[in-house]
Amino acid sequence: MELFTYGFMQRALAAGILAGLLGGLVGVFLVQRRLAFLAAGVSHGAFAAIGLGLVLGVAPFQVALPAAVGLGLAIAWLRRRGLAEDTLVGVLFAVGMALGVILLEISGANASLSAFLFGSILAIGPSDLALLAVVTAVVGGFLLLAWGRLTLVTFDRELAQASGLPVAALDYAFFAAASLAIIAAVKLVGIVLVSSFFVVPAATARLVGGSFALVTGLAALIGAATAVAGLALSWYLEVPVGALIVVVQAAVFGGVVAIRRVAA
């Protein structure tokens, strides 16, 4: 396709595929563990770190990446101590957005607000793509190496504890890895839409069914394919890429729901 002859579109394509794979892989665990709130909480909470990076004059995501991991670990710690999930999301959402807006105003970079909120996949540079590739490799490698243990903890925590698995350590490691993936995807689809980027492909794959491994692979495939489709369609429709990717994902989800109802 002619549109992919341009360098910026090639980078956007690669980034979309990587982020789509990442969203599907992590999203399946988030949905199965009923942690869909995590993407919203971490992304909105990290908005303050993005603003801080702009104030300090450094690349915003260099500050946001470690901040997101810290937030993920904090959420895991508070969750283990019984704090309600909706409370966590509410606090992070409000405080993160408020501080982010204040810091953006101080930095004088208000023109960047839309890119942070709704993504800027077409502005992905070589360094951004390299960082996303590293995050994908790290998170994907962790999920692969810890697959059996994470799956057992996800489906039967009591059995995992009885088997001697370090359940708490696995929880913290997963929250850190998921938070890293979430903030990496913010660059592409933005803070507002990133939650859907992780949840919708996973929810769609679960509707299709099969083993957990099959659902995970299908979710990753749906994430990557819808990212490519959304990117290509946005070129011709001249609409924001991140938003269209989520719309395509929602359309696939709706199509699967309709097919299941007809077949039932």
Helices and strands as residue ranges (DSSP letters): G 2-5, H 7-32, H 37-56, H 60-80, H 85-107, G 110-112, H 113-118, G 121-123, H 126-145, H 147-155, H 157-162, H 167-208, H 212-237, H 241-263
